[in-house]
Amino acid sequence: MSRNPLQGFRVERNQIGFVGHDLQRPECILAEPDGTLWVADARGGVVHIDPDGQQILITPKTQPQEASFEERYVEAKGSLPNGLCFDQEGKLIVANWGTNAIERMSRDGHLETLYTEVDGKPLGKVNFPLRDSKGRIWFSVTTRTEPWTEQVNTKVSDGYIGLIDEKGIRVVAEGFCGTNEIRFDAQEEWLYVVESTARRITRLRHKDGKLFEREVYGPQELEGHPDGFAFDAHGNLWVTLVFLDKLIAITPEGEVLELLDNSNPEANAVYERHFRAGTLTPGIMAANHGTLCPWMASLTFGGPDLRTVYLGSLRGTRIPFFRSPVPGQPMIHWQRR
């Protein structure tokens, strides 16, 4: 394999620009080839950002613009779009963290609830949807624990992965500790899974909608909680570490490269003690964040050459971006519909 373009690469603060303004909980970002961005927003919908930077909030409901930390981040009240993907028609599939539902929204804001249950049980904290090359929708559920913050203390492995296809909705893999984003490799041979609370990336071999041969990918335990991730064209897996607010990459050989550090060491030391002891409180969690992209939650490759990296967050109001030395792996919607 050729030399890894991430060797020796670090993101410097003077290389970072920003797009968007007055965003609320911009957790997930979808980029289109023309430069358009679609950003999840805590007001119950998405923010559409044009290539020239103009933005508009698209929401089917009126949500309170102000909410306490407890209401928004602990109790997850109201409609809180979390993960997003496009279906084959170009409509948005929304994993709604607040309503515990999988929804579909048109680009002009028409919303329909697709699923709130699987196997006769409530879905739980729906986190992230992913479309594959056959048009199927895969999704992750972080936990069925309410409030979800308790799972970070108990570390119960009640997360799972589901699949929606012509047969309906079903669970295809379970027993994950804080299931978060999911991604396929370029050939869809493996489905990669973030286990946030377990602090690891796992993967499962995929064939014909079935998952098997589960294994840990990279270190058994990362430095912090992985949240979002994406592959680049070289095969590096870029990973955001939420709360710690670092951006790392796991190389194809399993080496961890630190690309960006915006952590608060003092607050994180307190957080770590309580995480290990299982005594975290919302206040301790709230104090642990950086300033650039607070609670760094996701990353998206965009731009015409897929070399612009956008960072999503849970507590930011704008989107940091920078240029990468290597293009990203294109999402399935990058192909012509």
Secondary structure, DSSP 8 states (H G I E B T S, - for coil): ----TTTT----GGG-EEE-SS-S----EEE-TTS-EEEEETTTEEEEE-TTS-EEEE-SS---S---HIIIIIS--S--EEEEEE-TTS-EEEEETTTTEEEEE-TT--EEEEESEETTEE--SEEEEEE-TTS-EEEEE--S-SSTHHHHHH----EEEEEEETTEEEEEEEEESSEEEEEE-TTSSEEEEEETTTTEEEEEEEETTEEEEEEEES-SS-SSEEEEEEEBTTS-EEEEEETTTEEEEE-TTS-EEEEEE---HHHHHHHHHHHHHT---HHHHHH---SSSSSEEEEEEESTTS-EEEEEESS-SSEEEEE-SS-B---GGGS--
